[in-house]
């Protein structure tokens, strides 16, 4: 008998699995996802979110193959599936939120996330992370930040290890990433611009690691920078060039100002306002950035 909460997609998966005489675990092995996620799909209830799961097209494609069904049969049977990509989001923390960064982002972006991997700022402890999060802190002076010279390969390898550890419980789920130590790392490094240079390829590394270990793309890939950190680096970096490069490398921008958030062109304008060059008048700069923010927000990212 179906769960009264099951979606049409979940009911179709369960009926076909039973027709084939497959256990939940056997189907999970065939589809290369976790047994818990099969159960969540069939019952229409994710334990972490208490909402029906929204599998990616890649997951539905693997389930269809495992159940010897045409892809269209599962898509017609069920709820809308999500696209095979996750946004790369720039978060600019103007004023730290009182409840913790991840809690604020979970409220803003968590609808599409079953579980979070939070690479936290090692300078901050005691944030109230949601229960559906795995939090790690990479201490400065230890791997992957053993020296004040950025080793991109070490950082990518460290992320790879953390995601591999999540695979048993969360493969196939919508796992989001928040890396919140970005500007803290910049202050630790001898060359702060090395962190910005890594942003150009970071999202590609994240997507590869997610596909390899979780069988899906990240639900969202968030890189957070603190305004006070960037201001403190004002003598060693070009703040305007840094702001423009960060905007260019991300699909979306979000500003956190205490417990409030600003998105889109308004967020880009706020970031550019704070990067006002010395000697530029505030009024003139705001007029310029208002037009520039609209243009930058409209540019499609690859």
NULUM-394477 format. One record per residue (C-alpha): x, y, z; residue in one letter. Coordinates in steps of 0.05 Angstrom, whole numbers, padded with zeros to 5 digits, always signed. Example, Ala and Ser with C-alpha at 12.3 -4.5 7.8 and 13.67 -1.06 7.14 Angstrom:
<nodes>
+00246-00090+00156a+00273-00021+00143s
</nodes>
This chain:
<nodes>
+00000+00000+00000x+00026+00069-00018x+00042+00120+00034x-00012+00173+00032x+00044+00224+00026x+00077+00191-00034x+00084+00231-00098x+00064+00201-00165x+00138+00194-00181x+00151+00158-00114x+00091+00112-00125x+00116+00094-00195x+00185+00078-00168x+00158+00035-00112x+00108-00003-00157x+00161-00018-00209x+00212-00038-00156x+00163-00088-00125x+00144-00113-00194x+00217-00129-00208x+00226-00161-00139x+00279-00111-00118x+00293-00090-00047x+00305-00016-00032x+00379-00031-00024x+00382-00069-00090x+00350-00011-00127x+00397+00038-00092x+00457-00002-00116x+00430-00005-00187x+00416+00070-00189x+00479+00089-00151x+00443+00128-00097x+00434+00117-00023x+00379+00070+00003x+00354+00127+00047x+00343+00169-00014x+00303+00114-00049x+00259+00110+00013x+00251+00186+00014x+00230+00186-00059x+00181+00129-00050x+00148+00159+00012x+00151+00231-00012x+00184+00252+00052x+00257+00272+00062x+00275+00263+00136x+00320+00323+00135x+00271+00373+00105x+00203+00340+00117x+00188+00357+00045x+00182+00314-00018x+00250+00304-00050x+00262+00337-00118x+00311+00292-00154x+00355+00318-00210x+00345+00296-00281x+00409+00255-00275x+00380+00217-00216x+00314+00204-00251x+00353+00180-00312x+00392+00130-00269x+00328+00106-00234x+00294+00095-00301x+00353+00053-00325x+00354+00014-00260x+00279+00000-00265x+00282-00016-00340x+00235+00042-00356x+00236+00097-00408x+00257+00163-00378x+00193+00196-00401x+00152+00145-00362x+00182+00169-00296x+00180+00242-00314x+00107+00237-00335x+00091+00199-00271x+00117+00249-00222x+00133+00317-00198x+00178+00366-00235x+00252+00348-00232x+00306+00398-00222x+00359+00415-00275x+00428+00383-00274x+00463+00445-00248x+00468+00484-00184x+00480+00558-00177x+00548+00587-00157x+00529+00641-00107x+00571+00698-00081x+00551+00718-00010x+00577+00785+00015x+00570+00791+00091x+00562+00865+00105x+00538+00853+00177x+00543+00782+00206x+00475+00753+00221x+00459+00740+00294x+00437+00668+00284x+00498+00648+00244x+00513+00650+00170x+00489+00581+00151x+00423+00589+00188x+00410+00653+00149x+00429+00622+00083x+00387+00560+00098x+00327+00605+00106x+00343+00641+00041x+00367+00583-00003x+00351+00519+00035x+00286+00502-00001x+00328+00464-00052x+00376+00432-00003x+00369+00366+00034x+00437+00371+00069x+00492+00423+00076x+00567+00416+00078x+00592+00478+00115x+00666+00493+00112x+00664+00544+00168x+00707+00604+00183x+00757+00577+00234x+00755+00644+00271x+00682+00635+00289x+00652+00581+00333x+00585+00572+00365x+00541+00587+00305x+00474+00553+00308x+00479+00510+00245x+00416+00472+00224x+00413+00398+00243x+00417+00379+00169x+00488+00404+00163x+00557+00375+00168x+00605+00429+00192x+00681+00427+00185x+00734+00478+00202x+00803+00478+00168x+00850+00510+00218x+00904+00557+00192x+00973+00526+00199x+00946+00456+00185x+00925+00419+00123x+00900+00445+00074x+00925+00513+00099x+00992+00488+00124x+01030+00549+00099x+01009+00621+00083x+01015+00604+00009x+00951+00577-00022x+00956+00506-00048x+00894+00498-00092x+00907+00423-00101x+00907+00413-00026x+00842+00452-00017x+00808+00413-00073x+00833+00348-00043x+00807+00367+00026x+00738+00382-00003x+00741+00316-00040x+00753+00279+00026x+00696+00314+00061x+00646+00300+00005x+00669+00227+00000x+00652+00219+00074x+00581+00243+00060x+00569+00194+00004x+00543+00135+00044x+00486+00174+00075x+00472+00228+00023x+00488+00201-00046x+00436+00225-00095x+00409+00278-00048x+00409+00353-00058x+00473+00371-00020x+00492+00444-00017x+00561+00474-00002x+00577+00535+00039x+00650+00553+00042x+00652+00609+00092x+00726+00619+00103x+00741+00653+00037x+00760+00722+00061x+00791+00694+00125x+00838+00654+00080x+00854+00718+00042x+00877+00751+00106x+00919+00691+00124x+00954+00686+00056x+01016+00723+00035x+00983+00735-00032x+00909+00748-00021x+00895+00749-00096x+00910+00674-00100x+00842+00661-00068x+00807+00704-00120x+00844+00669-00176x+00819+00602-00152x+00747+00625-00159x+00753+00621-00235x+00757+00545-00231x+00726+00530-00163x+00655+00514-00186x+00682+00465-00237x+00720+00428-00182x+00658+00427-00139x+00614+00399-00194x+00665+00344-00210x+00671+00323-00137x+00596+00322-00127x+00585+00280-00189x+00640+00231-00169x+00618+00220-00097x+00545+00240-00093x+00522+00225-00164x+00492+00294-00173x+00511+00367-00179x+00512+00412-00117x+00444+00439-00099x+00479+00505-00090x+00553+00525-00085x+00562+00585-00039x+00626+00625-00028x+00621+00676+00028x+00665+00738+00037x+00664+00785+00096x+00663+00861+00083x+00709+00875+00143x+00761+00826+00116x+00761+00857+00047x+00766+00927+00077x+00825+00905+00120x+00860+00880+00057x+00851+00948+00023x+00926+00962+00020x+00944+00895-00011x+00887+00884-00061x+00850+00926-00111x+00781+00925-00079x+00743+00945-00141x+00778+00895-00185x+00768+00842-00132x+00693+00858-00127x+00684+00856-00203x+00722+00790-00209x+00680+00758-00154x+00616+00781-00187x+00640+00755-00254x+00657+00686-00226x+00589+00674-00194x+00519+00663-00222x+00484+00702-00167x+00501+00753-00113x+00470+00758-00044x+00485+00809+00010x+00473+00793+00083x+00463+00854+00127x+00448+00830+00197x+00387+00785+00192x+00365+00814+00125x+00386+00794+00055x+00390+00831-00012x+00395+00795-00079x+00405+00809-00153x+00424+00878-00179x+00413+00910-00111x+00464+00863-00081x+00515+00877-00136x+00504+00952-00126x+00517+00944-00051x+00582+00906-00064x+00606+00958-00113x+00587+01015-00066x+00634+00987-00014x+00689+00983-00066x+00686+01057-00082x+00756+01081-00102x+00790+01134-00061x+00774+01203-00090x+00708+01182-00122x+00649+01222-00096x+00596+01181-00062x+00539+01211-00103x+00575+01202-00169x+00597+01132-00152x+00527+01111-00132x+00499+01137-00197x+00552+01098-00236x+00543+01034-00197x+00468+01036-00203x+00474+01028-00279x+00532+00980-00275x+00495+00934-00226x+00436+00927-00273x+00483+00909-00330x+00524+00859-00289x+00462+00826-00262x+00436+00814-00332x+00499+00781-00359x+00489+00706-00365x+00545+00664-00332x+00571+00600-00361x
</nodes>
